[in-house]
Amino acid sequence: MESKNNDVCKQHSRVIQMVEDNKRDNQLQWKELDKIKNRPPVWCTLVMMVMSGLMGSILTYAALIGKFSQAASAAP
């Protein structure tokens, strides 16, 4: 039996809200999955990590060489 103004019965009034919440949650999940899908591949991330580590090591080594060469040239 339907009422004249298409109201939902009290027992099922929360169901419509739950369905709408699930639709919204699904949309958010698909947006997040698209973000994950569009990220760079793992090998690219590893290569960038190794290159950053090597560059840091090279710069540290260069700074230490410069520091010791200045100390050596200042010694009598």
N, CA, C and O atoms as CSV, one atom per row, in Angstrom:
chain,resi,resn,atom,element,x,y,z
A,1,MET,N,N,0.833,-1.192,0.000
A,1,MET,CA,C,0.000,0.000,0.000
A,1,MET,C,C,0.867,1.240,0.000
A,1,MET,O,O,1.771,1.383,0.823
A,2,GLU,N,N,0.591,2.108,-0.902
A,2,GLU,CA,C,1.321,3.373,-0.947
A,2,GLU,C,C,0.439,4.467,-0.389
A,2,GLU,O,O,-0.781,4.462,-0.557
A,3,SER,N,N,1.077,5.390,0.269
A,3,SER,CA,C,0.311,6.537,0.744
A,3,SER,C,C,0.139,7.524,-0.396
A,3,SER,O,O,0.804,7.408,-1.425
A,4,LYS,N,N,-0.727,8.468,-0.226
A,4,LYS,CA,C,-1.055,9.412,-1.293
A,4,LYS,C,C,0.108,10.319,-1.666
A,4,LYS,O,O,0.237,10.700,-2.829
A,5,ASN,N,N,0.945,10.669,-0.717
A,5,ASN,CA,C,2.046,11.593,-1.005
A,5,ASN,C,C,3.390,10.889,-1.163
A,5,ASN,O,O,4.436,11.525,-1.035
A,6,ASN,N,N,3.376,9.595,-1.437
A,6,ASN,CA,C,4.576,8.793,-1.697
A,6,ASN,C,C,5.592,8.835,-0.556
A,6,ASN,O,O,6.795,8.780,-0.812
A,7,ASP,N,N,5.152,8.927,0.661
A,7,ASP,CA,C,6.064,8.860,1.802
A,7,ASP,C,C,6.545,7.428,1.993
A,7,ASP,O,O,5.842,6.474,1.658
A,8,VAL,N,N,7.732,7.294,2.527
A,8,VAL,CA,C,8.287,5.987,2.818
A,8,VAL,C,C,7.877,5.615,4.228
A,8,VAL,O,O,7.813,6.467,5.114
A,9,CYS,N,N,7.602,4.349,4.426
A,9,CYS,CA,C,7.186,3.925,5.761
A,9,CYS,C,C,8.316,4.120,6.768
A,9,CYS,O,O,9.477,4.245,6.378
A,10,LYS,N,N,8.001,4.147,8.014
A,10,LYS,CA,C,8.984,4.401,9.065
A,10,LYS,C,C,10.049,3.318,9.128
A,10,LYS,O,O,11.199,3.602,9.462
A,11,GLN,N,N,9.690,2.102,8.816
A,11,GLN,CA,C,10.648,1.000,8.885
A,11,GLN,C,C,11.709,1.099,7.797
A,11,GLN,O,O,12.816,0.587,7.965
A,12,HIS,N,N,11.384,1.751,6.685
A,12,HIS,CA,C,12.318,1.807,5.569
A,12,HIS,C,C,12.811,3.215,5.272
A,12,HIS,O,O,13.435,3.442,4.235
A,13,SER,N,N,12.549,4.136,6.134
A,13,SER,CA,C,12.944,5.517,5.859
A,13,SER,C,C,14.471,5.684,5.823
A,13,SER,O,O,14.970,6.556,5.111
A,14,ARG,N,N,15.191,4.898,6.548
A,14,ARG,CA,C,16.654,4.999,6.589
A,14,ARG,C,C,17.310,4.335,5.377
A,14,ARG,O,O,18.454,4.647,5.048
A,15,VAL,N,N,16.603,3.431,4.717
A,15,VAL,CA,C,17.183,2.685,3.607
A,15,VAL,C,C,17.554,3.616,2.452
A,15,VAL,O,O,18.621,3.459,1.857
A,16,ILE,N,N,16.713,4.558,2.134
A,16,ILE,CA,C,17.004,5.480,1.037
A,16,ILE,C,C,18.268,6.276,1.332
A,16,ILE,O,O,19.100,6.466,0.445
A,17,GLN,N,N,18.417,6.735,2.549
A,17,GLN,CA,C,19.619,7.476,2.928
A,17,GLN,C,C,20.857,6.590,2.847
A,17,GLN,O,O,21.920,7.045,2.425
A,18,MET,N,N,20.724,5.342,3.244
A,18,MET,CA,C,21.854,4.418,3.173
A,18,MET,C,C,22.269,4.163,1.717
A,18,MET,O,O,23.459,4.066,1.419
A,19,VAL,N,N,21.295,4.055,0.822
A,19,VAL,CA,C,21.603,3.843,-0.593
A,19,VAL,C,C,22.321,5.067,-1.150
A,19,VAL,O,O,23.298,4.925,-1.885
A,20,GLU,N,N,21.862,6.243,-0.819
A,20,GLU,CA,C,22.512,7.468,-1.285
A,20,GLU,C,C,23.936,7.578,-0.729
A,20,GLU,O,O,24.854,7.986,-1.441
A,21,ASP,N,N,24.112,7.217,0.530
A,21,ASP,CA,C,25.452,7.234,1.130
A,21,ASP,C,C,26.373,6.253,0.413
A,21,ASP,O,O,27.539,6.562,0.169
A,22,ASN,N,N,25.855,5.073,0.076
A,22,ASN,CA,C,26.670,4.085,-0.637
A,22,ASN,C,C,27.059,4.577,-2.023
A,22,ASN,O,O,28.185,4.352,-2.467
A,23,LYS,N,N,26.144,5.241,-2.706
A,23,LYS,CA,C,26.466,5.798,-4.024
A,23,LYS,C,C,27.598,6.815,-3.914
A,23,LYS,O,O,28.533,6.807,-4.715
A,24,ARG,N,N,27.503,7.689,-2.914
A,24,ARG,CA,C,28.536,8.707,-2.715
A,24,ARG,C,C,29.874,8.059,-2.353
A,24,ARG,O,O,30.920,8.484,-2.843
A,25,ASP,N,N,29.846,7.043,-1.507
A,25,ASP,CA,C,31.073,6.347,-1.125
A,25,ASP,C,C,31.706,5.655,-2.332
A,25,ASP,O,O,32.928,5.666,-2.485
A,26,ASN,N,N,30.878,5.056,-3.187
A,26,ASN,CA,C,31.402,4.406,-4.391
A,26,ASN,C,C,32.071,5.419,-5.304
A,26,ASN,O,O,33.130,5.141,-5.868
A,27,GLN,N,N,31.473,6.579,-5.454
A,27,GLN,CA,C,32.084,7.610,-6.291
A,27,GLN,C,C,33.433,8.036,-5.729
A,27,GLN,O,O,34.388,8.209,-6.486
A,28,LEU,N,N,33.525,8.206,-4.417
A,28,LEU,CA,C,34.803,8.569,-3.799
A,28,LEU,C,C,35.843,7.476,-3.986
A,28,LEU,O,O,37.013,7.763,-4.242
A,29,GLN,N,N,35.419,6.228,-3.858
A,29,GLN,CA,C,36.357,5.116,-4.040
A,29,GLN,C,C,36.896,5.086,-5.465
A,29,GLN,O,O,38.090,4.862,-5.661
A,30,TRP,N,N,36.043,5.305,-6.462
A,30,TRP,CA,C,36.504,5.292,-7.843
A,30,TRP,C,C,37.427,6.452,-8.136
A,30,TRP,O,O,38.371,6.311,-8.913
A,31,LYS,N,N,37.170,7.607,-7.524
A,31,LYS,CA,C,38.079,8.745,-7.699
A,31,LYS,C,C,39.460,8.415,-7.143
A,31,LYS,O,O,40.473,8.709,-7.777
A,32,GLU,N,N,39.501,7.807,-5.965
A,32,GLU,CA,C,40.789,7.436,-5.358
A,32,GLU,C,C,41.496,6.355,-6.176
A,32,GLU,O,O,42.718,6.393,-6.324
A,33,LEU,N,N,40.745,5.399,-6.705
A,33,LEU,CA,C,41.358,4.365,-7.544
A,33,LEU,C,C,41.935,4.970,-8.818
A,33,LEU,O,O,42.982,4.528,-9.292
A,34,ASP,N,N,41.275,5.962,-9.369
A,34,ASP,CA,C,41.819,6.636,-10.548
A,34,ASP,C,C,43.126,7.351,-10.214
A,34,ASP,O,O,44.045,7.373,-11.032
A,35,LYS,N,N,43.216,7.936,-9.019
A,35,LYS,CA,C,44.466,8.587,-8.609
A,35,LYS,C,C,45.594,7.570,-8.513
A,35,LYS,O,O,46.715,7.838,-8.946
A,36,ILE,N,N,45.302,6.407,-7.948
A,36,ILE,CA,C,46.319,5.368,-7.808
A,36,ILE,C,C,46.721,4.849,-9.187
A,36,ILE,O,O,47.897,4.585,-9.437
A,37,LYS,N,N,45.752,4.704,-10.067
A,37,LYS,CA,C,46.024,4.170,-11.404
A,37,LYS,C,C,46.906,5.119,-12.208
A,37,LYS,O,O,47.674,4.666,-13.057
A,38,ASN,N,N,46.813,6.407,-11.964
A,38,ASN,CA,C,47.551,7.389,-12.741
A,38,ASN,C,C,48.911,7.759,-12.140
A,38,ASN,O,O,49.548,8.700,-12.614
A,39,ARG,N,N,49.362,7.053,-11.124
A,39,ARG,CA,C,50.672,7.367,-10.547
A,39,ARG,C,C,51.769,6.698,-11.351
A,39,ARG,O,O,51.497,5.791,-12.138
A,40,PRO,N,N,53.026,7.141,-11.159
A,40,PRO,CA,C,54.123,6.522,-11.919
A,40,PRO,C,C,54.342,5.071,-11.477
A,40,PRO,O,O,53.994,4.699,-10.356
A,41,PRO,N,N,54.917,4.263,-12.359
A,41,PRO,CA,C,55.148,2.852,-12.002
A,41,PRO,C,C,56.207,2.713,-10.913
A,41,PRO,O,O,56.979,3.636,-10.652
A,42,VAL,N,N,56.226,1.553,-10.292
A,42,VAL,CA,C,57.133,1.296,-9.174
A,42,VAL,C,C,58.587,1.417,-9.607
A,42,VAL,O,O,59.401,1.976,-8.872
A,43,TRP,N,N,58.928,0.906,-10.781
A,43,TRP,CA,C,60.329,0.965,-11.227
A,43,TRP,C,C,60.787,2.407,-11.367
A,43,TRP,O,O,61.940,2.724,-11.076
A,44,CYS,N,N,59.902,3.272,-11.805
A,44,CYS,CA,C,60.260,4.689,-11.952
A,44,CYS,C,C,60.519,5.314,-10.576
A,44,CYS,O,O,61.458,6.091,-10.407
A,45,THR,N,N,59.694,4.974,-9.619
A,45,THR,CA,C,59.880,5.484,-8.264
A,45,THR,C,C,61.203,4.999,-7.685
A,45,THR,O,O,61.914,5.768,-7.039
A,46,LEU,N,N,61.541,3.726,-7.912
A,46,LEU,CA,C,62.805,3.180,-7.408
A,46,LEU,C,C,64.007,3.850,-8.074
A,46,LEU,O,O,65.000,4.142,-7.407
A,47,VAL,N,N,63.924,4.093,-9.371
A,47,VAL,CA,C,65.025,4.756,-10.077
A,47,VAL,C,C,65.228,6.164,-9.520
A,47,VAL,O,O,66.362,6.584,-9.291
A,48,MET,N,N,64.139,6.891,-9.303
A,48,MET,CA,C,64.270,8.245,-8.754
A,48,MET,C,C,64.849,8.215,-7.342
A,48,MET,O,O,65.615,9.103,-6.969
A,49,MET,N,N,64.486,7.197,-6.554
A,49,MET,CA,C,65.017,7.081,-5.199
A,49,MET,C,C,66.526,6.819,-5.238
A,49,MET,O,O,67.282,7.433,-4.486
A,50,VAL,N,N,66.959,5.916,-6.106
A,50,VAL,CA,C,68.385,5.604,-6.216
A,50,VAL,C,C,69.158,6.827,-6.710
A,50,VAL,O,O,70.229,7.142,-6.190
A,51,MET,N,N,68.616,7.508,-7.707
A,51,MET,CA,C,69.296,8.692,-8.233
A,51,MET,C,C,69.409,9.788,-7.172
A,51,MET,O,O,70.432,10.467,-7.090
A,52,SER,N,N,68.378,9.960,-6.371
A,52,SER,CA,C,68.432,10.957,-5.301
A,52,SER,C,C,69.484,10.589,-4.266
A,52,SER,O,O,70.215,11.454,-3.783
A,53,GLY,N,N,69.561,9.302,-3.925
A,53,GLY,CA,C,70.572,8.854,-2.972
A,53,GLY,C,C,71.977,9.055,-3.498
A,53,GLY,O,O,72.863,9.504,-2.771
A,54,LEU,N,N,72.179,8.720,-4.766
A,54,LEU,CA,C,73.504,8.922,-5.364
A,54,LEU,C,C,73.871,10.399,-5.424
A,54,LEU,O,O,75.012,10.769,-5.145
A,55,MET,N,N,72.916,11.235,-5.783
A,55,MET,CA,C,73.200,12.671,-5.859
A,55,MET,C,C,73.542,13.224,-4.475
A,55,MET,O,O,74.449,14.046,-4.347
A,56,GLY,N,N,72.835,12.786,-3.451
A,56,GLY,CA,C,73.163,13.220,-2.097
A,56,GLY,C,C,74.547,12.771,-1.675
A,56,GLY,O,O,75.289,13.526,-1.047
A,57,SER,N,N,74.898,11.536,-2.022
A,57,SER,CA,C,76.225,11.025,-1.675
A,57,SER,C,C,77.324,11.788,-2.418
A,57,SER,O,O,78.354,12.129,-1.835
A,58,ILE,N,N,77.098,12.049,-3.699
A,58,ILE,CA,C,78.094,12.785,-4.493
A,58,ILE,C,C,78.285,14.195,-3.954
A,58,ILE,O,O,79.415,14.669,-3.834
A,59,LEU,N,N,77.185,14.866,-3.628
A,59,LEU,CA,C,77.302,16.228,-3.095
A,59,LEU,C,C,77.991,16.251,-1.735
A,59,LEU,O,O,78.778,17.152,-1.447
A,60,THR,N,N,77.692,15.258,-0.901
A,60,THR,CA,C,78.358,15.181,0.401
A,60,THR,C,C,79.853,14.932,0.220
A,60,THR,O,O,80.675,15.556,0.890
A,61,TYR,N,N,80.201,14.030,-0.676
A,61,TYR,CA,C,81.607,13.734,-0.957
A,61,TYR,C,C,82.322,14.969,-1.495
A,61,TYR,O,O,83.449,15.258,-1.094
A,62,ALA,N,N,81.670,15.703,-2.407
A,62,ALA,CA,C,82.271,16.910,-2.975
A,62,ALA,C,C,82.479,17.971,-1.892
A,62,ALA,O,O,83.498,18.662,-1.882
A,63,ALA,N,N,81.519,18.095,-0.991
A,63,ALA,CA,C,81.654,19.077,0.087
A,63,ALA,C,C,82.813,18.703,1.016
A,63,ALA,O,O,83.567,19.573,1.451
A,64,LEU,N,N,82.952,17.414,1.316
A,64,LEU,CA,C,84.051,16.980,2.182
A,64,LEU,C,C,85.403,17.178,1.503
A,64,LEU,O,O,86.365,17.579,2.158
A,65,ILE,N,N,85.493,16.905,0.205
A,65,ILE,CA,C,86.749,17.125,-0.517
A,65,ILE,C,C,87.109,18.604,-0.485
A,65,ILE,O,O,88.262,18.966,-0.253
A,66,GLY,N,N,86.116,19.454,-0.718
A,66,GLY,CA,C,86.364,20.897,-0.677
A,66,GLY,C,C,86.805,21.358,0.697
A,66,GLY,O,O,87.686,22.210,0.812
A,67,LYS,N,N,86.207,20.812,1.736
A,67,LYS,CA,C,86.558,21.199,3.103
A,67,LYS,C,C,87.989,20.773,3.420
A,67,LYS,O,O,88.750,21.553,3.993
A,68,PHE,N,N,88.365,19.550,3.056
A,68,PHE,CA,C,89.716,19.070,3.352
A,68,PHE,C,C,90.773,19.760,2.496
A,68,PHE,O,O,91.900,19.963,2.949
A,69,SER,N,N,90.422,20.120,1.268
A,69,SER,CA,C,91.409,20.792,0.414
A,69,SER,C,C,91.661,22.202,0.939
A,69,SER,O,O,92.785,22.699,0.863
A,70,GLN,N,N,90.628,22.846,1.469
A,70,GLN,CA,C,90.831,24.175,2.049
A,70,GLN,C,C,91.678,24.074,3.314
A,70,GLN,O,O,92.533,24.923,3.567
A,71,ALA,N,N,91.434,23.029,4.105
A,71,ALA,CA,C,92.198,22.845,5.335
A,71,ALA,C,C,93.654,22.519,5.001
A,71,ALA,O,O,94.549,22.960,5.721
A,72,ALA,N,N,93.912,21.782,3.961
A,72,ALA,CA,C,95.267,21.416,3.568
A,72,ALA,C,C,96.016,22.623,3.014
A,72,ALA,O,O,97.212,22.781,3.258
A,73,SER,N,N,95.316,23.472,2.272
A,73,SER,CA,C,95.996,24.637,1.697
A,73,SER,C,C,96.254,25.719,2.762
A,73,SER,O,O,97.145,26.550,2.588
A,74,ALA,N,N,95.494,25.715,3.843
A,74,ALA,CA,C,95.683,26.711,4.899
A,74,ALA,C,C,96.794,26.304,5.867
A,74,ALA,O,O,97.321,27.145,6.594
A,75,ALA,N,N,97.150,25.022,5.877
A,75,ALA,CA,C,98.216,24.564,6.773
A,75,ALA,C,C,99.570,25.049,6.290
A,75,ALA,O,O,99.819,25.099,5.085
A,76,PRO,N,N,100.459,25.414,7.232
A,76,PRO,CA,C,101.773,25.918,6.825
A,76,PRO,C,C,102.696,24.878,6.268
A,76,PRO,O,O,103.826,25.192,5.895
